[in-house]
Amino acid sequence: QRQAEGIAAAKKRGVKFGRPSKMSCPETAAALIGQWSRKEISAQEAWEVLGISSSTFYRWAEEAGI
């Protein structure tokens, strides 16, 4: 009960729970995905710049509608 009260109070203060997102800069990710879709850079170059895996890059591209 005390734990639940503490969690509720933290959420009220705006504390975020869970694993942090890898997408620290969505603008950069969107720009690199756009460049990749226009064949200006390779997918490998894009995911290396972003510091993510290939599967994460392709998932983000799919979520962006590309």
All heavy atoms as TSV, in Angstrom:
chain	resi	resn	atom	element	x	y	z
A	1	GLN	N	N	0.842	-1.184	0.000
A	1	GLN	CA	C	0.000	0.000	0.000
A	1	GLN	C	C	0.895	1.258	0.000
A	1	GLN	O	O	0.630	2.186	-0.748
A	1	GLN	CB	C	-0.926	-0.001	1.196
A	1	GLN	CG	C	-1.834	1.213	1.211
A	1	GLN	CD	C	-2.748	1.223	2.432
A	1	GLN	OE1	O	-2.774	0.272	3.205
A	1	GLN	NE2	N	-3.486	2.285	2.587
A	2	ARG	N	N	1.919	1.276	0.837
A	2	ARG	CA	C	2.797	2.441	0.892
A	2	ARG	C	C	3.529	2.632	-0.435
A	2	ARG	O	O	3.733	3.766	-0.882
A	2	ARG	CB	C	3.814	2.285	2.028
A	2	ARG	CG	C	3.152	2.361	3.405
A	2	ARG	CD	C	4.167	2.368	4.517
A	2	ARG	NE	N	4.980	3.579	4.432
A	2	ARG	CZ	C	6.218	3.667	4.869
A	2	ARG	NH1	N	6.810	2.642	5.417
A	2	ARG	NH2	N	6.894	4.792	4.756
A	3	GLN	N	N	3.900	1.520	-1.055
A	3	GLN	CA	C	4.579	1.610	-2.343
A	3	GLN	C	C	3.648	2.210	-3.402
A	3	GLN	O	O	4.050	3.080	-4.168
A	3	GLN	CB	C	5.066	0.242	-2.790
A	3	GLN	CG	C	5.800	0.274	-4.119
A	3	GLN	CD	C	6.246	-1.110	-4.563
A	3	GLN	OE1	O	5.911	-2.103	-3.950
A	3	GLN	NE2	N	6.998	-1.164	-5.634
A	4	ALA	N	N	2.420	1.738	-3.436
A	4	ALA	CA	C	1.445	2.249	-4.397
A	4	ALA	C	C	1.208	3.743	-4.178
A	4	ALA	O	O	1.085	4.512	-5.139
A	4	ALA	CB	C	0.137	1.480	-4.287
A	5	GLU	N	N	1.167	4.165	-2.922
A	5	GLU	CA	C	0.979	5.581	-2.620
A	5	GLU	C	C	2.187	6.393	-3.116
A	5	GLU	O	O	2.030	7.490	-3.656
A	5	GLU	CB	C	0.792	5.789	-1.129
A	5	GLU	CG	C	-0.525	5.243	-0.598
A	5	GLU	CD	C	-0.581	5.210	0.927
A	5	GLU	OE1	O	0.424	5.565	1.590
A	5	GLU	OE2	O	-1.625	4.802	1.451
A	6	GLY	N	N	3.377	5.857	-2.919
A	6	GLY	CA	C	4.587	6.536	-3.377
A	6	GLY	C	C	4.634	6.650	-4.885
A	6	GLY	O	O	5.026	7.690	-5.436
A	7	ILE	N	N	4.248	5.590	-5.581
A	7	ILE	CA	C	4.221	5.608	-7.047
A	7	ILE	C	C	3.204	6.622	-7.537
A	7	ILE	O	O	3.470	7.397	-8.458
A	7	ILE	CB	C	3.934	4.200	-7.601
A	7	ILE	CG1	C	5.132	3.290	-7.336
A	7	ILE	CG2	C	3.609	4.248	-9.086
A	7	ILE	CD1	C	4.909	1.833	-7.651
A	8	ALA	N	N	2.027	6.640	-6.924
A	8	ALA	CA	C	0.986	7.594	-7.316
A	8	ALA	C	C	1.463	9.030	-7.104
A	8	ALA	O	O	1.238	9.904	-7.951
A	8	ALA	CB	C	-0.291	7.323	-6.532
A	9	ALA	N	N	2.142	9.284	-5.996
A	9	ALA	CA	C	2.645	10.629	-5.713
A	9	ALA	C	C	3.731	11.021	-6.726
A	9	ALA	O	O	3.767	12.166	-7.195
A	9	ALA	CB	C	3.200	10.692	-4.295
A	10	ALA	N	N	4.582	10.075	-7.085
A	10	ALA	CA	C	5.638	10.365	-8.059
A	10	ALA	C	C	5.042	10.669	-9.429
A	10	ALA	O	O	5.477	11.600	-10.110
A	10	ALA	CB	C	6.607	9.190	-8.147
A	11	LYS	N	N	4.047	9.897	-9.831
A	11	LYS	CA	C	3.400	10.143	-11.119
A	11	LYS	C	C	2.726	11.508	-11.135
A	11	LYS	O	O	2.713	12.193	-12.151
A	11	LYS	CB	C	2.384	9.040	-11.431
A	11	LYS	CG	C	3.038	7.748	-11.866
A	11	LYS	CD	C	2.027	6.716	-12.274
A	11	LYS	CE	C	2.699	5.436	-12.730
A	11	LYS	NZ	N	1.738	4.427	-13.171
A	12	LYS	N	N	2.166	11.888	-10.012
A	12	LYS	CA	C	1.531	13.198	-9.903
A	12	LYS	C	C	2.552	14.318	-10.093
A	12	LYS	O	O	2.252	15.366	-10.655
A	12	LYS	CB	C	0.871	13.324	-8.533
A	12	LYS	CG	C	-0.225	14.338	-8.461
A	12	LYS	CD	C	-0.852	14.301	-7.077
A	12	LYS	CE	C	-2.351	14.376	-7.198
A	12	LYS	NZ	N	-3.012	14.412	-5.909
A	13	ARG	N	N	3.781	14.084	-9.639
A	13	ARG	CA	C	4.861	15.058	-9.795
A	13	ARG	C	C	5.462	15.028	-11.200
A	13	ARG	O	O	6.296	15.854	-11.544
A	13	ARG	CB	C	5.980	14.785	-8.795
A	13	ARG	CG	C	5.619	15.083	-7.367
A	13	ARG	CD	C	6.846	15.047	-6.455
A	13	ARG	NE	N	7.709	13.895	-6.657
A	13	ARG	CZ	C	7.633	12.743	-5.995
A	13	ARG	NH1	N	6.703	12.573	-5.075
A	13	ARG	NH2	N	8.478	11.764	-6.233
A	14	GLY	N	N	5.073	14.043	-12.011
A	14	GLY	CA	C	5.564	13.963	-13.381
A	14	GLY	C	C	6.767	13.068	-13.574
A	14	GLY	O	O	7.430	13.134	-14.608
A	15	VAL	N	N	7.057	12.216	-12.597
A	15	VAL	CA	C	8.187	11.298	-12.718
A	15	VAL	C	C	7.834	10.230	-13.748
A	15	VAL	O	O	6.726	9.697	-13.756
A	15	VAL	CB	C	8.498	10.651	-11.349
A	15	VAL	CG1	C	9.578	9.590	-11.490
A	15	VAL	CG2	C	8.899	11.705	-10.342
A	16	LYS	N	N	8.797	9.933	-14.659
A	16	LYS	CA	C	8.563	8.915	-15.679
A	16	LYS	C	C	9.131	7.590	-15.206
A	16	LYS	O	O	10.225	7.538	-14.651
A	16	LYS	CB	C	9.205	9.327	-16.988
A	16	LYS	CG	C	8.563	10.575	-17.540
A	16	LYS	CD	C	9.016	10.855	-18.932
A	16	LYS	CE	C	8.339	12.129	-19.389
A	16	LYS	NZ	N	8.152	12.210	-20.778
A	17	PHE	N	N	8.394	6.538	-15.458
A	17	PHE	CA	C	8.806	5.189	-15.078
A	17	PHE	C	C	9.129	4.393	-16.323
A	17	PHE	O	O	8.674	4.707	-17.413
A	17	PHE	CB	C	7.684	4.483	-14.304
A	17	PHE	CG	C	7.465	5.029	-12.924
A	17	PHE	CD1	C	6.637	6.125	-12.719
A	17	PHE	CD2	C	8.093	4.471	-11.833
A	17	PHE	CE1	C	6.436	6.647	-11.457
A	17	PHE	CE2	C	7.903	4.975	-10.567
A	17	PHE	CZ	C	7.071	6.067	-10.375
A	18	GLY	N	N	9.929	3.356	-16.167
A	18	GLY	CA	C	10.241	2.454	-17.262
A	18	GLY	C	C	11.570	2.763	-17.910
A	18	GLY	O	O	12.290	3.684	-17.525
A	19	ARG	N	N	11.859	1.980	-18.913
A	19	ARG	CA	C	13.133	2.103	-19.614
A	19	ARG	C	C	13.134	3.370	-20.470
A	19	ARG	O	O	12.164	3.666	-21.161
A	19	ARG	CB	C	13.305	0.882	-20.511
A	19	ARG	CG	C	14.613	0.841	-21.220
A	19	ARG	CD	C	14.729	-0.419	-22.025
A	19	ARG	NE	N	15.981	-0.390	-22.765
A	19	ARG	CZ	C	16.629	-1.449	-23.145
A	19	ARG	NH1	N	16.155	-2.632	-22.875
A	19	ARG	NH2	N	17.744	-1.348	-23.810
A	20	PRO	N	N	14.233	4.122	-20.465
A	20	PRO	CA	C	14.293	5.332	-21.290
A	20	PRO	C	C	14.304	4.994	-22.777
A	20	PRO	O	O	14.841	3.963	-23.184
A	20	PRO	CB	C	15.601	5.996	-20.887
A	20	PRO	CG	C	16.249	5.131	-19.890
A	20	PRO	CD	C	15.400	3.934	-19.649
A	21	SER	N	N	13.747	5.867	-23.576
A	21	SER	CA	C	13.694	5.683	-25.016
A	21	SER	C	C	15.074	5.889	-25.627
A	21	SER	O	O	15.841	6.735	-25.184
A	21	SER	CB	C	12.717	6.684	-25.621
A	21	SER	OG	O	12.755	6.622	-27.024
A	22	LYS	N	N	15.383	5.132	-26.676
A	22	LYS	CA	C	16.643	5.301	-27.386
A	22	LYS	C	C	16.602	6.550	-28.270
A	22	LYS	O	O	17.620	7.083	-28.653
A	22	LYS	CB	C	16.931	4.098	-28.280
A	22	LYS	CG	C	17.382	2.858	-27.572
A	22	LYS	CD	C	18.803	2.957	-27.172
A	22	LYS	CE	C	19.702	2.427	-28.257
A	22	LYS	NZ	N	21.081	2.358	-27.891
A	23	MET	N	N	15.395	7.001	-28.608
A	23	MET	CA	C	15.255	8.135	-29.497
A	23	MET	C	C	15.425	9.424	-28.695
A	23	MET	O	O	14.466	10.035	-28.254
A	23	MET	CB	C	13.913	8.126	-30.219
A	23	MET	CG	C	13.863	9.127	-31.346
A	23	MET	SD	S	12.348	9.145	-32.303
A	23	MET	CE	C	12.321	7.551	-33.029
A	24	SER	N	N	16.671	9.828	-28.514
A	24	SER	CA	C	16.954	11.026	-27.736
A	24	SER	C	C	16.721	12.290	-28.562
A	24	SER	O	O	16.449	13.342	-28.010
A	24	SER	CB	C	18.382	10.996	-27.211
A	24	SER	OG	O	19.281	10.923	-28.298
A	25	CYS	N	N	16.834	12.190	-29.869
A	25	CYS	CA	C	16.641	13.345	-30.744
A	25	CYS	C	C	15.771	12.926	-31.935
A	25	CYS	O	O	16.297	12.518	-32.972
A	25	CYS	CB	C	17.988	13.867	-31.203
A	25	CYS	SG	S	17.854	15.418	-32.078
A	26	PRO	N	N	14.455	13.036	-31.802
A	26	PRO	CA	C	13.571	12.586	-32.883
A	26	PRO	C	C	13.772	13.337	-34.196
A	26	PRO	O	O	13.570	12.772	-35.265
A	26	PRO	CB	C	12.169	12.828	-32.341
A	26	PRO	CG	C	12.305	13.326	-30.964
A	26	PRO	CD	C	13.739	13.516	-30.653
A	27	GLU	N	N	14.203	14.605	-34.126
A	27	GLU	CA	C	14.420	15.370	-35.356
A	27	GLU	C	C	15.564	14.773	-36.175
A	27	GLU	O	O	15.465	14.655	-37.396
A	27	GLU	CB	C	14.736	16.843	-35.033
A	27	GLU	CG	C	13.623	17.568	-34.321
A	27	GLU	CD	C	13.633	17.363	-32.813
A	27	GLU	OE1	O	14.673	16.949	-32.251
A	27	GLU	OE2	O	12.575	17.593	-32.202
A	28	THR	N	N	16.638	14.403	-35.493
A	28	THR	CA	C	17.781	13.802	-36.179
A	28	THR	C	C	17.390	12.460	-36.776
A	28	THR	O	O	17.741	12.157	-37.926
A	28	THR	CB	C	18.958	13.609	-35.204
A	28	THR	OG1	O	19.289	14.869	-34.639
A	28	THR	CG2	C	20.171	13.035	-35.905
A	29	ALA	N	N	16.653	11.662	-36.013
A	29	ALA	CA	C	16.223	10.356	-36.508
A	29	ALA	C	C	15.336	10.523	-37.733
A	29	ALA	O	O	15.517	9.819	-38.736
A	29	ALA	CB	C	15.494	9.592	-35.415
A	30	ALA	N	N	14.403	11.457	-37.688
A	30	ALA	CA	C	13.508	11.684	-38.824
A	30	ALA	C	C	14.294	12.139	-40.052
A	30	ALA	O	O	14.012	11.707	-41.179
A	30	ALA	CB	C	12.448	12.707	-38.455
A	31	ALA	N	N	15.278	13.009	-39.835
A	31	ALA	CA	C	16.087	13.489	-40.954
A	31	ALA	C	C	16.881	12.351	-41.585
A	31	ALA	O	O	16.936	12.239	-42.821
A	31	ALA	CB	C	17.032	14.593	-40.479
A	32	LEU	N	N	17.474	11.504	-40.767
A	32	LEU	CA	C	18.262	10.396	-41.300
A	32	LEU	C	C	17.379	9.365	-41.995
A	32	LEU	O	O	17.765	8.817	-43.036
A	32	LEU	CB	C	19.076	9.739	-40.182
A	32	LEU	CG	C	20.262	10.571	-39.688
A	32	LEU	CD1	C	20.859	9.947	-38.441
A	32	LEU	CD2	C	21.307	10.700	-40.772
A	33	ILE	N	N	16.207	9.109	-41.458
A	33	ILE	CA	C	15.276	8.176	-42.114
A	33	ILE	C	C	14.843	8.745	-43.452
A	33	ILE	O	O	14.736	8.018	-44.449
A	33	ILE	CB	C	14.077	7.865	-41.194
A	33	ILE	CG1	C	14.545	7.025	-40.002
A	33	ILE	CG2	C	12.972	7.153	-41.959
A	33	ILE	CD1	C	13.513	6.859	-38.910
A	34	GLY	N	N	14.612	10.047	-43.502
A	34	GLY	CA	C	14.259	10.693	-44.768
A	34	GLY	C	C	15.371	10.598	-45.789
A	34	GLY	O	O	15.128	10.314	-46.969
A	35	GLN	N	N	16.611	10.833	-45.359
A	35	GLN	CA	C	17.754	10.717	-46.265
A	35	GLN	C	C	17.897	9.294	-46.776
A	35	GLN	O	O	18.199	9.074	-47.955
A	35	GLN	CB	C	19.044	11.140	-45.560
A	35	GLN	CG	C	19.141	12.621	-45.306
A	35	GLN	CD	C	20.410	12.974	-44.558
A	35	GLN	OE1	O	21.020	12.135	-43.892
A	35	GLN	NE2	N	20.817	14.235	-44.659
A	36	TRP	N	N	17.661	8.336	-45.894
A	36	TRP	CA	C	17.749	6.930	-46.304
A	36	TRP	C	C	16.670	6.600	-47.333
A	36	TRP	O	O	16.939	5.938	-48.335
A	36	TRP	CB	C	17.635	6.027	-45.077
A	36	TRP	CG	C	17.399	4.591	-45.413
A	36	TRP	CD1	C	18.304	3.716	-45.936
A	36	TRP	CD2	C	16.181	3.872	-45.278
A	36	TRP	NE1	N	17.713	2.482	-46.116
A	36	TRP	CE2	C	16.410	2.562	-45.719
A	36	TRP	CE3	C	14.918	4.206	-44.807
A	36	TRP	CZ2	C	15.415	1.597	-45.712
A	36	TRP	CZ3	C	13.932	3.241	-44.797
A	36	TRP	CH2	C	14.192	1.959	-45.254
A	37	SER	N	N	15.450	7.098	-47.108
A	37	SER	CA	C	14.358	6.789	-48.040
A	37	SER	C	C	14.589	7.433	-49.404
A	37	SER	O	O	14.132	6.916	-50.421
A	37	SER	CB	C	13.016	7.228	-47.464
A	37	SER	OG	O	12.933	8.638	-47.425
A	38	ARG	N	N	15.313	8.565	-49.437
A	38	ARG	CA	C	15.651	9.222	-50.705
A	38	ARG	C	C	16.946	8.678	-51.312
A	38	ARG	O	O	17.439	9.200	-52.309
A	38	ARG	CB	C	15.778	10.734	-50.488
A	38	ARG	CG	C	14.469	11.407	-50.133
A	38	ARG	CD	C	14.603	12.918	-50.089
A	38	ARG	NE	N	15.588	13.382	-49.097
A	38	ARG	CZ	C	15.321	13.622	-47.811
A	38	ARG	NH1	N	14.099	13.424	-47.340
A	38	ARG	NH2	N	16.266	14.051	-46.994
A	39	LYS	N	N	17.504	7.652	-50.671
A	39	LYS	CA	C	18.725	6.971	-51.115
A	39	LYS	C	C	19.948	7.894	-51.114
A	39	LYS	O	O	20.870	7.729	-51.900
A	39	LYS	CB	C	18.533	6.346	-52.490
A	39	LYS	CG	C	17.321	5.433	-52.567
A	39	LYS	CD	C	17.594	4.226	-53.374
A	39	LYS	CE	C	16.368	3.369	-53.554
A	39	LYS	NZ	N	15.892	2.706	-52.402
A	40	GLU	N	N	19.957	8.865	-50.185
A	40	GLU	CA	C	21.106	9.753	-50.043
A	40	GLU	C	C	22.181	9.124	-49.159
A	40	GLU	O	O	23.365	9.437	-49.315
A	40	GLU	CB	C	20.668	11.096	-49.454
A	40	GLU	CG	C	19.724	11.858	-50.357
A	40	GLU	CD	C	19.147	13.108	-49.712
A	40	GLU	OE1	O	19.520	13.422	-48.566
A	40	GLU	OE2	O	18.314	13.760	-50.356
A	41	ILE	N	N	21.755	8.284	-48.211
A	41	ILE	CA	C	22.689	7.559	-47.347
A	41	ILE	C	C	22.212	6.119	-47.232
A	41	ILE	O	O	21.049	5.815	-47.517
A	41	ILE	CB	C	22.800	8.189	-45.935
A	41	ILE	CG1	C	21.451	8.151	-45.213
A	41	ILE	CG2	C	23.350	9.592	-45.998
A	41	ILE	CD1	C	21.532	8.564	-43.756
A	42	SER	N	N	23.099	5.254	-46.797
A	42	SER	CA	C	22.712	3.860	-46.601
A	42	SER	C	C	22.060	3.697	-45.232
A	42	SER	O	O	22.247	4.532	-44.336
A	42	SER	CB	C	23.929	2.942	-46.705
A	42	SER	OG	O	24.768	3.112	-45.581
A	43	ALA	N	N	21.328	2.634	-45.081
A	43	ALA	CA	C	20.692	2.352	-43.797
A	43	ALA	C	C	21.756	2.148	-42.726
A	43	ALA	O	O	21.609	2.618	-41.593
A	43	ALA	CB	C	19.791	1.122	-43.909
A	44	GLN	N	N	22.842	1.483	-43.092
A	44	GLN	CA	C	23.906	1.232	-42.117
A	44	GLN	C	C	24.526	2.535	-41.627
A	44	GLN	O	O	24.786	2.690	-40.440
A	44	GLN	CB	C	24.985	0.336	-42.711
A	44	GLN	CG	C	26.061	-0.014	-41.700
A	44	GLN	CD	C	27.047	-1.032	-42.223
A	44	GLN	OE1	O	26.960	-1.471	-43.355
A	44	GLN	NE2	N	27.991	-1.417	-41.385
A	45	GLU	N	N	24.728	3.486	-42.521
A	45	GLU	CA	C	25.261	4.788	-42.107
A	45	GLU	C	C	24.306	5.462	-41.123
A	45	GLU	O	O	24.740	6.030	-40.120
A	45	GLU	CB	C	25.467	5.703	-43.309
A	45	GLU	CG	C	26.605	5.294	-44.207
A	45	GLU	CD	C	26.657	6.112	-45.485
A	45	GLU	OE1	O	25.593	6.465	-46.031
A	45	GLU	OE2	O	27.781	6.398	-45.933
A	46	ALA	N	N	23.021	5.379	-41.407
A	46	ALA	CA	C	22.022	6.026	-40.558
A	46	ALA	C	C	21.998	5.406	-39.169
A	46	ALA	O	O	22.022	6.125	-38.167
A	46	ALA	CB	C	20.640	5.930	-41.205
A	47	TRP	N	N	21.954	4.069	-39.092
A	47	TRP	CA	C	21.858	3.471	-37.760
A	47	TRP	C	C	23.149	3.609	-36.979
A	47	TRP	O	O	23.123	3.643	-35.756
A	47	TRP	CB	C	21.296	2.061	-37.778
A	47	TRP	CG	C	22.162	0.933	-38.267
A	47	TRP	CD1	C	23.349	0.522	-37.760
A	47	TRP	CD2	C	21.875	0.027	-39.328
A	47	TRP	NE1	N	23.820	-0.563	-38.447
A	47	TRP	CE2	C	22.933	-0.900	-39.419
A	47	TRP	CE3	C	20.816	-0.101	-40.213
A	47	TRP	CZ2	C	22.972	-1.919	-40.348
A	47	TRP	CZ3	C	20.858	-1.125	-41.139
A	47	TRP	CH2	C	21.918	-2.018	-41.202
A	48	GLU	N	N	24.279	3.702	-37.658
A	48	GLU	CA	C	25.538	3.928	-36.939
A	48	GLU	C	C	25.590	5.343	-36.358
A	48	GLU	O	O	26.062	5.541	-35.242
A	48	GLU	CB	C	26.731	3.669	-37.859
A	48	GLU	CG	C	26.957	2.194	-38.108
A	48	GLU	CD	C	28.094	1.910	-39.071
A	48	GLU	OE1	O	28.670	2.854	-39.658
A	48	GLU	OE2	O	28.403	0.709	-39.255
A	49	VAL	N	N	25.108	6.329	-37.106
A	49	VAL	CA	C	25.071	7.703	-36.600
A	49	VAL	C	C	24.136	7.791	-35.394
A	49	VAL	O	O	24.443	8.449	-34.397
A	49	VAL	CB	C	24.603	8.682	-37.705
A	49	VAL	CG1	C	24.285	10.051	-37.122
A	49	VAL	CG2	C	25.663	8.796	-38.791
A	50	LEU	N	N	22.985	7.108	-35.477
A	50	LEU	CA	C	22.018	7.138	-34.386
A	50	LEU	C	C	22.445	6.282	-33.198
A	50	LEU	O	O	21.922	6.446	-32.096
A	50	LEU	CB	C	20.647	6.668	-34.889
A	50	LEU	CG	C	19.961	7.605	-35.877
A	50	LEU	CD1	C	18.749	6.914	-36.504
A	50	LEU	CD2	C	19.543	8.890	-35.196
A	51	GLY	N	N	23.343	5.346	-33.427
A	51	GLY	CA	C	23.798	4.463	-32.347
A	51	GLY	C	C	22.762	3.426	-31.959
A	51	GLY	O	O	22.619	3.099	-30.783
A	52	ILE	N	N	22.043	2.917	-32.958
A	52	ILE	CA	C	20.994	1.921	-32.716
A	52	ILE	C	C	21.260	0.699	-33.586
A	52	ILE	O	O	22.115	0.723	-34.475
A	52	ILE	CB	C	19.589	2.496	-33.021
A	52	ILE	CG1	C	19.493	2.981	-34.470
A	52	ILE	CG2	C	19.255	3.620	-32.043
A	52	ILE	CD1	C	18.120	3.428	-34.892
A	53	SER	N	N	20.485	-0.354	-33.341
A	53	SER	CA	C	20.629	-1.564	-34.143
A	53	SER	C	C	19.849	-1.424	-35.447
A	53	SER	O	O	19.003	-0.537	-35.603
A	53	SER	CB	C	20.109	-2.780	-33.369
A	53	SER	OG	O	18.715	-2.689	-33.213
A	54	SER	N	N	20.117	-2.328	-36.373
A	54	SER	CA	C	19.422	-2.296	-37.660
A	54	SER	C	C	17.929	-2.531	-37.482
A	54	SER	O	O	17.105	-1.857	-38.130
A	54	SER	CB	C	20.006	-3.330	-38.609
A	54	SER	OG	O	19.876	-4.639	-38.066
A	55	SER	N	N	17.559	-3.453	-36.607
A	55	SER	CA	C	16.135	-3.733	-36.418
A	55	SER	C	C	15.398	-2.532	-35.833
A	55	SER	O	O	14.263	-2.249	-36.214
A	55	SER	CB	C	15.939	-4.972	-35.539
A	55	SER	OG	O	16.539	-4.782	-34.283
A	56	THR	N	N	16.050	-1.812	-34.925
A	56	THR	CA	C	15.437	-0.605	-34.369
A	56	THR	C	C	15.277	0.444	-35.455
A	56	THR	O	O	14.234	1.102	-35.566
A	56	THR	CB	C	16.292	-0.038	-33.217
A	56	THR	OG1	O	16.401	-1.031	-32.197
A	56	THR	CG2	C	15.675	1.214	-32.637
A	57	PHE	N	N	16.275	0.617	-36.311
A	57	PHE	CA	C	16.193	1.591	-37.397
A	57	PHE	C	C	15.023	1.270	-38.320
A	57	PHE	O	O	14.224	2.151	-38.650
A	57	PHE	CB	C	17.499	1.626	-38.194
A	57	PHE	CG	C	17.422	2.529	-39.392
A	57	PHE	CD1	C	17.516	3.901	-39.235
A	57	PHE	CD2	C	17.230	2.013	-40.664
A	57	PHE	CE1	C	17.425	4.749	-40.333
A	57	PHE	CE2	C	17.139	2.844	-41.757
A	57	PHE	CZ	C	17.240	4.212	-41.602
A	58	TYR	N	N	14.918	0.023	-38.738
A	58	TYR	CA	C	13.837	-0.347	-39.650
A	58	TYR	C	C	12.465	-0.221	-38.977
A	58	TYR	O	O	11.486	0.149	-39.629
A	58	TYR	CB	C	14.053	-1.755	-40.200
A	58	TYR	CG	C	15.207	-1.827	-41.178
A	58	TYR	CD1	C	16.276	-2.674	-40.963
A	58	TYR	CD2	C	15.231	-1.024	-42.320
A	58	TYR	CE1	C	17.338	-2.741	-41.853
A	58	TYR	CE2	C	16.285	-1.079	-43.218
A	58	TYR	CZ	C	17.328	-1.934	-42.991
A	58	TYR	OH	O	18.375	-1.991	-43.877
A	59	ARG	N	N	12.394	-0.507	-37.678
A	59	ARG	CA	C	11.124	-0.338	-36.964
A	59	ARG	C	C	10.736	1.136	-36.929
A	59	ARG	O	O	9.590	1.491	-37.185
A	59	ARG	CB	C	11.218	-0.915	-35.556
A	59	ARG	CG	C	9.871	-0.883	-34.832
A	59	ARG	CD	C	9.908	-1.516	-33.458
A	59	ARG	NE	N	10.670	-0.670	-32.549
A	59	ARG	CZ	C	11.821	-1.004	-31.940
A	59	ARG	NH1	N	12.352	-2.187	-32.144
A	59	ARG	NH2	N	12.435	-0.166	-31.137
A	60	TRP	N	N	11.696	2.022	-36.634
A	60	TRP	CA	C	11.413	3.457	-36.626
A	60	TRP	C	C	10.985	3.931	-38.007
A	60	TRP	O	O	10.093	4.760	-38.142
A	60	TRP	CB	C	12.622	4.239	-36.154
A	60	TRP	CG	C	12.932	4.124	-34.691
A	60	TRP	CD1	C	12.241	3.407	-33.759
A	60	TRP	CD2	C	14.024	4.725	-33.997
A	60	TRP	NE1	N	12.838	3.543	-32.533
A	60	TRP	CE2	C	13.922	4.348	-32.653
A	60	TRP	CE3	C	15.060	5.542	-34.395
A	60	TRP	CZ2	C	14.839	4.771	-31.684
A	60	TRP	CZ3	C	15.976	5.971	-33.446
A	60	TRP	CH2	C	15.858	5.589	-32.094
A	61	ALA	N	N	11.625	3.416	-39.062
A	61	ALA	CA	C	11.263	3.798	-40.425
A	61	ALA	C	C	9.838	3.349	-40.731
A	61	ALA	O	O	9.061	4.107	-41.328
A	61	ALA	CB	C	12.240	3.185	-41.418
A	62	GLU	N	N	9.482	2.162	-40.307
A	62	GLU	CA	C	8.125	1.659	-40.521
A	62	GLU	C	C	7.109	2.507	-39.755
A	62	GLU	O	O	6.050	2.838	-40.286
A	62	GLU	CB	C	8.029	0.201	-40.104
A	62	GLU	CG	C	6.692	-0.441	-40.407
A	62	GLU	CD	C	6.653	-1.911	-40.042
A	62	GLU	OE1	O	7.687	-2.581	-40.173
A	62	GLU	OE2	O	5.579	-2.373	-39.601
A	63	GLU	N	N	7.445	2.879	-38.529
A	63	GLU	CA	C	6.551	3.717	-37.725
A	63	GLU	C	C	6.395	5.095	-38.356
A	63	GLU	O	O	5.354	5.730	-38.201
A	63	GLU	CB	C	7.070	3.844	-36.291
A	63	GLU	CG	C	6.951	2.567	-35.499
A	63	GLU	CD	C	7.663	2.619	-34.144
A	63	GLU	OE1	O	8.315	3.668	-33.836
A	63	GLU	OE2	O	7.593	1.645	-33.412
A	64	ALA	N	N	7.418	5.554	-39.073
A	64	ALA	CA	C	7.358	6.849	-39.747
A	64	ALA	C	C	6.586	6.761	-41.062
A	64	ALA	O	O	6.342	7.782	-41.707
A	64	ALA	CB	C	8.769	7.371	-40.009
A	65	GLY	N	N	6.197	5.563	-41.451
A	65	GLY	CA	C	5.410	5.381	-42.667
A	65	GLY	C	C	6.238	5.221	-43.918
A	65	GLY	O	O	5.761	5.472	-45.022
A	66	ILE	N	N	7.485	4.823	-43.765
A	66	ILE	CA	C	8.348	4.660	-44.950
A	66	ILE	C	C	8.534	3.186	-45.247
A	66	ILE	O	O	8.652	2.373	-44.427
A	66	ILE	CB	C	9.718	5.356	-44.710
A	66	ILE	CG1	C	9.461	6.837	-44.551
A	66	ILE	CG2	C	10.672	5.079	-45.836
A	66	ILE	CD1	C	10.664	7.642	-44.161
